[in-house]
């Protein structure tokens, strides 16, 4: 799948799914999957960089799916290319009419468009999904407006998923995402304290804009190019107060694999929240708790096998 910017060469003509798509959750998939299966059109997701909320607030936006996470998810959905529009003052000042005509028609060669029901665009977000349909009809471009999606009566949205992750409610987050929430990063050197306790851990360097779930200990499943199947593990996500830690680090202990992971990329899928982060009176007390965490992870794994 191609990643391109507005000034790059873009495959045309296009069938465009338009939106932020942070999380690529079940609602987002509905928008993408409504694009026409026309072999003459290039399936294209059009999104914004930076995230509009980051632009307007001036603060970095933590994302469920930073770009390295988003690309493989879109590719799995059959998307040919992701076009990132520069969300800057020039784009913000475009009227809804100009956005459709200058961006979607002239520069992207749109022949079909799909959006969510709550999509807004143009100067001061004055354009609605209905307005998009009306303007696009001037160019004979059909627009599909996907209605609200829900799961067990709960709206599917990125904000709802964030709330579930902040609460450590993984079953709810996974149900809305349509897959486990995961963390992908490169294994880097740490203090190697886990090794001295008998539980070597892999410290992950994550993208700076990755949204982190509730701090604590998780049962996880880990994938890597070093092994063919998912490996069970336990992850601590926190500041490591018992050893006066100063960095928020995900540390993963693999239950059934040992070896050199430094420099390798691994993906940690969160399976179950085991307990919140806590401070222990001694390293021996910490070691005892880690043993209990590993036992709890194995018990949880056994219950689903």
LINJO-V34738 format. One record per residue. N is the residue number from 1. RES is the residue in one letter. OMEGA is omega in whole degrees, -180 to 180 (999 if undefined). BURIAL is # if it has 24 or more other C-alpha atoms within 12 Angstrom, else .. Layout:
# LINJO-V34738
n=N res=RES omega=OMEGA burial=BURIAL
n=N res=RES omega=OMEGA burial=BURIAL
This chain:
# LINJO-V34738
n=1 res=X omega=-177 burial=.
n=2 res=X omega=170 burial=#
n=3 res=X omega=-176 burial=#
n=4 res=X omega=174 burial=#
n=5 res=X omega=-172 burial=#
n=6 res=X omega=-178 burial=#
n=7 res=X omega=-178 burial=.
n=8 res=X omega=174 burial=.
n=9 res=X omega=-174 burial=.
n=10 res=X omega=177 burial=#
n=11 res=X omega=180 burial=#
n=12 res=X omega=-4 burial=#
n=13 res=X omega=-171 burial=#
n=14 res=X omega=164 burial=#
n=15 res=X omega=-165 burial=#
n=16 res=X omega=165 burial=#
n=17 res=X omega=-169 burial=#
n=18 res=X omega=178 burial=#
n=19 res=X omega=179 burial=#
n=20 res=X omega=176 burial=#
n=21 res=X omega=176 burial=#
n=22 res=X omega=-176 burial=#
n=23 res=X omega=-175 burial=#
n=24 res=X omega=-177 burial=#
n=25 res=X omega=-174 burial=#
n=26 res=X omega=177 burial=#
n=27 res=X omega=178 burial=#
n=28 res=X omega=-180 burial=#
n=29 res=X omega=178 burial=#
n=30 res=X omega=179 burial=#
n=31 res=X omega=-178 burial=#
n=32 res=X omega=-175 burial=#
n=33 res=X omega=176 burial=#
n=34 res=X omega=176 burial=#
n=35 res=X omega=-178 burial=#
n=36 res=X omega=178 burial=#
n=37 res=X omega=-177 burial=.
n=38 res=X omega=-178 burial=.
n=39 res=X omega=180 burial=.
n=40 res=X omega=-180 burial=.
n=41 res=X omega=178 burial=#
n=42 res=X omega=179 burial=#
n=43 res=X omega=-170 burial=#
n=44 res=X omega=169 burial=#
n=45 res=X omega=178 burial=#
n=46 res=X omega=-177 burial=#
n=47 res=X omega=-171 burial=#
n=48 res=X omega=178 burial=#
n=49 res=X omega=2 burial=#
n=50 res=X omega=174 burial=#
n=51 res=X omega=-178 burial=#
n=52 res=X omega=180 burial=#
n=53 res=X omega=177 burial=.
n=54 res=X omega=180 burial=.
n=55 res=X omega=-175 burial=.
n=56 res=X omega=-178 burial=.
n=57 res=X omega=-175 burial=.
n=58 res=X omega=-179 burial=.
n=59 res=X omega=178 burial=.
n=60 res=X omega=180 burial=.
n=61 res=X omega=176 burial=#
n=62 res=X omega=-170 burial=#
n=63 res=X omega=172 burial=#
n=64 res=X omega=179 burial=#
n=65 res=X omega=168 burial=#
n=66 res=X omega=-173 burial=#
n=67 res=X omega=180 burial=#
n=68 res=X omega=178 burial=#
n=69 res=X omega=-174 burial=#
n=70 res=X omega=-174 burial=#
n=71 res=X omega=-179 burial=#
n=72 res=X omega=179 burial=.
n=73 res=X omega=178 burial=#
n=74 res=X omega=180 burial=#
n=75 res=X omega=178 burial=.
n=76 res=X omega=180 burial=.
n=77 res=X omega=177 burial=#
n=78 res=X omega=179 burial=#
n=79 res=X omega=-179 burial=#
n=80 res=X omega=-177 burial=#
n=81 res=X omega=172 burial=#
n=82 res=X omega=178 burial=#
n=83 res=X omega=178 burial=#
n=84 res=X omega=176 burial=#
n=85 res=X omega=178 burial=#
n=86 res=X omega=-180 burial=.
n=87 res=X omega=-177 burial=#
n=88 res=X omega=-176 burial=.
n=89 res=X omega=180 burial=.
n=90 res=X omega=-180 burial=.
n=91 res=X omega=-178 burial=#
n=92 res=X omega=-175 burial=#
n=93 res=X omega=178 burial=.
n=94 res=X omega=173 burial=.
n=95 res=X omega=176 burial=#
n=96 res=X omega=179 burial=#
n=97 res=X omega=-178 burial=#
n=98 res=X omega=179 burial=#
n=99 res=X omega=-180 burial=#
n=100 res=X omega=-173 burial=#
n=101 res=X omega=-173 burial=#
n=102 res=X omega=-176 burial=.
n=103 res=X omega=-172 burial=#
n=104 res=X omega=-176 burial=#
n=105 res=X omega=-172 burial=#
n=106 res=X omega=-173 burial=.
n=107 res=X omega=-176 burial=#
n=108 res=X omega=177 burial=#
n=109 res=X omega=-177 burial=#
n=110 res=X omega=174 burial=#
n=111 res=X omega=176 burial=#
n=112 res=X omega=-177 burial=#
n=113 res=X omega=175 burial=#
n=114 res=X omega=179 burial=#
n=115 res=X omega=172 burial=#
n=116 res=X omega=-175 burial=#
n=117 res=X omega=-174 burial=#
n=118 res=X omega=-180 burial=#
n=119 res=X omega=176 burial=#
n=120 res=X omega=-176 burial=#
n=121 res=X omega=177 burial=#
n=122 res=X omega=-175 burial=#
n=123 res=X omega=-180 burial=.
n=124 res=X omega=177 burial=.
n=125 res=X omega=-176 burial=.
n=126 res=X omega=-180 burial=.
n=127 res=X omega=178 burial=#
n=128 res=X omega=177 burial=#
n=129 res=X omega=178 burial=#
n=130 res=X omega=177 burial=#
n=131 res=X omega=179 burial=#
n=132 res=X omega=179 burial=#
n=133 res=X omega=-178 burial=#
n=134 res=X omega=-179 burial=.
n=135 res=X omega=-179 burial=#
n=136 res=X omega=180 burial=#
n=137 res=X omega=176 burial=.
n=138 res=X omega=-179 burial=.
n=139 res=X omega=-180 burial=.
n=140 res=X omega=178 burial=.
n=141 res=X omega=178 burial=#
n=142 res=X omega=178 burial=#
n=143 res=X omega=175 burial=#
n=144 res=X omega=178 burial=#
n=145 res=X omega=-177 burial=#
n=146 res=X omega=-178 burial=#
n=147 res=X omega=178 burial=.
n=148 res=X omega=177 burial=.
n=149 res=X omega=179 burial=#
n=150 res=X omega=176 burial=.
n=151 res=X omega=-176 burial=.
n=152 res=X omega=177 burial=.
n=153 res=X omega=-179 burial=.
n=154 res=X omega=180 burial=.
n=155 res=X omega=176 burial=.
n=156 res=X omega=179 burial=#
n=157 res=X omega=178 burial=#
n=158 res=X omega=-179 burial=#
n=159 res=X omega=178 burial=.
n=160 res=X omega=179 burial=#
n=161 res=X omega=177 burial=#
n=162 res=X omega=180 burial=#
n=163 res=X omega=180 burial=.
n=164 res=X omega=180 burial=#
n=165 res=X omega=178 burial=#
n=166 res=X omega=180 burial=.
n=167 res=X omega=-176 burial=.
n=168 res=X omega=-179 burial=#
n=169 res=X omega=-174 burial=#
n=170 res=X omega=-179 burial=#
n=171 res=X omega=178 burial=.
n=172 res=X omega=180 burial=#
n=173 res=X omega=-178 burial=#
n=174 res=X omega=180 burial=#
n=175 res=X omega=-179 burial=#
n=176 res=X omega=178 burial=#
n=177 res=X omega=-173 burial=#
n=178 res=X omega=180 burial=#
n=179 res=X omega=175 burial=.
n=180 res=X omega=173 burial=#
n=181 res=X omega=-177 burial=#
n=182 res=X omega=178 burial=#
n=183 res=X omega=179 burial=#
n=184 res=X omega=-180 burial=#
n=185 res=X omega=179 burial=#
n=186 res=X omega=179 burial=#
n=187 res=X omega=-178 burial=#
n=188 res=X omega=180 burial=#
n=189 res=X omega=176 burial=.
n=190 res=X omega=-179 burial=.
n=191 res=X omega=-179 burial=.
n=192 res=X omega=178 burial=.
n=193 res=X omega=-180 burial=#
n=194 res=X omega=-180 burial=#
n=195 res=X omega=-180 burial=.
n=196 res=X omega=178 burial=.
n=197 res=X omega=-179 burial=.
n=198 res=X omega=-180 burial=.
n=199 res=X omega=-179 burial=#
n=200 res=X omega=-178 burial=#
n=201 res=X omega=174 burial=#
n=202 res=X omega=178 burial=#
n=203 res=X omega=-176 burial=#
n=204 res=X omega=171 burial=#
n=205 res=X omega=-176 burial=#
n=206 res=X omega=172 burial=#
n=207 res=X omega=-176 burial=.
n=208 res=X omega=-177 burial=.
n=209 res=X omega=179 burial=.
n=210 res=X omega=177 burial=#
n=211 res=X omega=-178 burial=#
n=212 res=X omega=179 burial=#
n=213 res=X omega=179 burial=#
n=214 res=X omega=178 burial=#
n=215 res=X omega=180 burial=#
n=216 res=X omega=-175 burial=#
n=217 res=X omega=-175 burial=#
n=218 res=X omega=162 burial=#
n=219 res=X omega=-174 burial=#
n=220 res=X omega=171 burial=#
n=221 res=X omega=-170 burial=#
n=222 res=X omega=176 burial=#
n=223 res=X omega=180 burial=#
n=224 res=X omega=176 burial=#
n=225 res=X omega=-180 burial=.
n=226 res=X omega=180 burial=.
n=227 res=X omega=-174 burial=.
n=228 res=X omega=-175 burial=.
n=229 res=X omega=176 burial=.
n=230 res=X omega=178 burial=.
n=231 res=X omega=178 burial=#
n=232 res=X omega=-180 burial=#
n=233 res=X omega=176 burial=#
n=234 res=X omega=179 burial=#
n=235 res=X omega=169 burial=#
n=236 res=X omega=177 burial=#
n=237 res=X omega=-178 burial=#
n=238 res=X omega=-175 burial=#
n=239 res=X omega=-179 burial=.
n=240 res=X omega=-175 burial=#
n=241 res=X omega=-179 burial=.
n=242 res=X omega=-179 burial=.
n=243 res=X omega=177 burial=.
n=244 res=X omega=179 burial=.
n=245 res=X omega=-179 burial=.
n=246 res=X omega=180 burial=.
n=247 res=X omega=175 burial=.
n=248 res=X omega=-171 burial=#
n=249 res=X omega=168 burial=#
n=250 res=X omega=178 burial=#
n=251 res=X omega=-175 burial=#
n=252 res=X omega=173 burial=#
n=253 res=X omega=178 burial=#
n=254 res=X omega=-174 burial=#
n=255 res=X omega=-171 burial=#
n=256 res=X omega=-179 burial=.
n=257 res=X omega=175 burial=#
n=258 res=X omega=-178 burial=.
n=259 res=X omega=-177 burial=.
n=260 res=X omega=-179 burial=.
n=261 res=X omega=-173 burial=#
n=262 res=X omega=179 burial=.
n=263 res=X omega=180 burial=.
n=264 res=X omega=175 burial=.
n=265 res=X omega=177 burial=#
n=266 res=X omega=176 burial=#
n=267 res=X omega=-178 burial=#
n=268 res=X omega=179 burial=#
n=269 res=X omega=-178 burial=#
n=270 res=X omega=-177 burial=#
n=271 res=X omega=-177 burial=#
n=272 res=X omega=175 burial=#
n=273 res=X omega=-176 burial=#
n=274 res=X omega=-179 burial=#
n=275 res=X omega=175 burial=#
n=276 res=X omega=174 burial=.
n=277 res=X omega=180 burial=#
n=278 res=X omega=178 burial=.
n=279 res=X omega=-180 burial=.
n=280 res=X omega=-175 burial=.
n=281 res=X omega=-177 burial=.
n=282 res=X omega=176 burial=.
n=283 res=X omega=178 burial=.
n=284 res=X omega=177 burial=.
n=285 res=X omega=177 burial=.
n=286 res=X omega=179 burial=#
n=287 res=X omega=179 burial=.
n=288 res=X omega=180 burial=.
n=289 res=X omega=178 burial=#
n=290 res=X omega=177 burial=#
n=291 res=X omega=179 burial=.
n=292 res=X omega=179 burial=.
n=293 res=X omega=180 burial=#
n=294 res=X omega=178 burial=#
n=295 res=X omega=179 burial=.
n=296 res=X omega=178 burial=#
n=297 res=X omega=178 burial=#
n=298 res=X omega=179 burial=#
n=299 res=X omega=178 burial=.
n=300 res=X omega=179 burial=.
n=301 res=X omega=-179 burial=.
n=302 res=X omega=-177 burial=.
n=303 res=X omega=-177 burial=.
n=304 res=X omega=180 burial=.
n=305 res=X omega=999 burial=.
